[in-house]
Amino acid sequence: MMRRLVVMVGTGCLVAWAASAAPAVKKAAGYSFKNVTVEIRHRVFHDFLERDTGRPGVLTQVGDTDYKFKVLEYVPDFAMELKSGKVISRSTEPNNPAFHIQILLKGKPQDTTWAMLKMPPHFARKSLLAFKVMRIELPAHAPIVNPDTLPPAPEPARPAAAPKGKP
């Protein structure tokens, strides 16, 4: 049985599905990924939009700002245990992928947050930046692309108008 768990994070909230009766894969660390592309927004400057690609454990510059981020952890099927609040993965499949991200300003850690594929970005309590997963590259798996990044479906072709004949 799955229960919905809402966790307040700063001024926003994070909705997660937590396993209550079904066995879960308890380990939430050690899963591997090649890279993740994130969309980054700023709390104050609403026009700020940056897309950057991070690799495991590597500092990544956020555009031309003084900010950098590092992906600390990848959880393929994100959930939280109801009693302990610990992050777990319900399986090894990327059903609800999430990335734990550390934010640094001028080389000093400022905050950590979660970036998810299926959730809108949220601002952590102290951070001015919010992250949303746009693309994930995993070993031995086709790339996973956020549906928001796909081009719109082409409109169906309209039938050609019949030529007007002379009476």
C-alpha positions in Angstrom: 0.0 0.0 0.0 1.3 3.5 -0.9 0.7 6.6 1.1 1.2 10.1 0.0 3.6 12.1 2.3 3.9 15.8 2.1 7.1 17.2 3.5 7.4 21.0 4.0 10.7 22.3 2.6 11.2 26.0 3.3 8.3 27.9 1.7 7.4 25.0 -0.6 6.5 21.5 -0.2 7.7 18.2 -1.5 5.1 15.4 -2.2 6.5 11.9 -2.1 4.9 8.5 -2.1 6.0 6.4 0.8 5.8 2.6 1.2 3.9 1.6 4.3 3.3 -2.2 3.8 5.2 -3.2 0.7 8.9 -4.1 1.1 11.2 -1.3 -0.1 14.7 -1.3 -1.3 16.2 0.5 1.8 19.4 1.6 0.3 19.1 5.1 -1.2 22.8 5.5 -2.1 25.1 3.7 -4.4 23.0 3.8 -7.6 24.9 5.1 -10.6 24.1 7.6 -13.4 26.2 9.1 -16.1 24.9 12.7 -16.0 21.8 14.7 -15.3 20.6 17.9 -17.0 18.8 20.3 -14.6 16.8 23.4 -15.1 17.7 26.0 -12.5 15.5 28.9 -11.4 16.1 31.8 -9.0 13.8 32.8 -6.2 14.3 36.5 -6.6 15.1 36.9 -10.3 12.1 35.3 -11.9 13.5 35.6 -15.5 16.6 33.6 -14.5 16.6 30.2 -16.2 19.7 28.1 -16.7 20.2 24.6 -17.9 23.3 22.8 -16.9 24.5 19.1 -16.9 26.1 17.6 -13.8 28.0 14.4 -13.3 28.3 12.4 -10.1 30.3 14.2 -7.5 31.6 16.9 -9.9 31.2 20.6 -9.2 29.2 22.3 -12.0 29.1 26.0 -12.6 25.6 27.6 -12.7 25.8 29.8 -15.8 27.9 33.0 -15.2 27.0 33.2 -11.5 29.1 32.6 -8.4 27.0 29.4 -7.7 28.0 25.9 -8.3 26.2 22.6 -7.6 27.2 19.0 -7.0 25.0 15.9 -7.2 25.5 14.0 -4.0 23.1 11.2 -4.5 20.8 9.6 -7.1 17.7 7.7 -6.0 16.0 5.8 -8.9 12.6 5.4 -7.2 12.3 8.1 -4.6 10.1 7.6 -1.6 10.3 8.5 2.1 9.7 6.2 5.1 6.7 7.5 7.0 8.1 7.0 10.5 11.7 8.0 10.1 11.5 10.4 7.2 14.5 8.7 5.6 14.8 8.7 1.8 14.6 5.2 0.3 14.3 3.8 -3.2 11.3 1.5 -3.8 13.2 -0.3 -6.6 16.2 -0.1 -8.7 14.2 1.1 -11.7 14.0 4.8 -12.5 10.3 5.1 -11.8 10.5 8.3 -9.7 14.1 9.5 -10.1 15.5 12.1 -7.8 18.9 13.8 -7.2 20.2 15.2 -3.9 22.0 18.4 -4.8 24.4 20.5 -2.8 24.5 24.2 -3.6 27.7 26.2 -3.2 28.3 30.0 -3.3 31.8 31.1 -3.9 33.0 27.6 -2.9 31.2 27.4 0.4 28.2 25.0 0.9 25.0 27.0 1.2 22.2 24.3 1.2 21.1 21.0 -0.2 17.9 20.3 -2.1 16.2 17.5 -4.1 15.7 17.8 -7.9 13.1 15.5 -9.4 11.8 14.5 -12.8 8.1 14.3 -12.0 7.8 17.3 -9.6 8.0 21.0 -10.1 11.1 22.7 -8.7 10.9 23.8 -5.1 13.0 26.3 -3.2 14.7 25.0 -0.1 14.6 27.0 3.1 17.9 28.9 2.6 18.5 28.6 -1.1 17.8 31.1 -3.8 18.0 28.3 -6.4 15.6 25.6 -7.4 16.3 22.6 -9.6 14.2 20.4 -11.9 15.5 17.3 -13.7 15.2 17.6 -17.5 17.2 14.6 -18.7 19.0 11.7 -17.1 21.6 9.4 -18.7 22.0 6.1 -17.0 24.3 3.1 -17.7 22.6 0.4 -19.8 19.4 2.4 -20.1 17.9 4.7 -22.7 18.0 8.4 -21.7 15.1 9.6 -19.7 13.7 13.0 -20.8 11.3 15.2 -18.9 8.0 15.4 -20.9 8.2 19.3 -20.5 11.3 19.3 -22.8 9.7 17.4 -25.7 8.6 19.4 -28.7 4.8 19.8 -29.1 3.2 17.2 -31.2 2.6 18.3 -34.8 -0.9 19.4 -35.6 -2.9 17.0 -37.8 -2.8 17.8 -41.5 -5.9 19.5 -42.7 -7.6 18.2 -45.8 -6.9 20.3 -48.9 -9.8 22.4 -50.0 -11.6 21.1 -53.0 -10.9 23.2 -56.1 -13.7 25.4 -57.1 -15.1 24.4 -60.4 -16.6 26.8 -63.0 -20.4 26.6 -63.3 
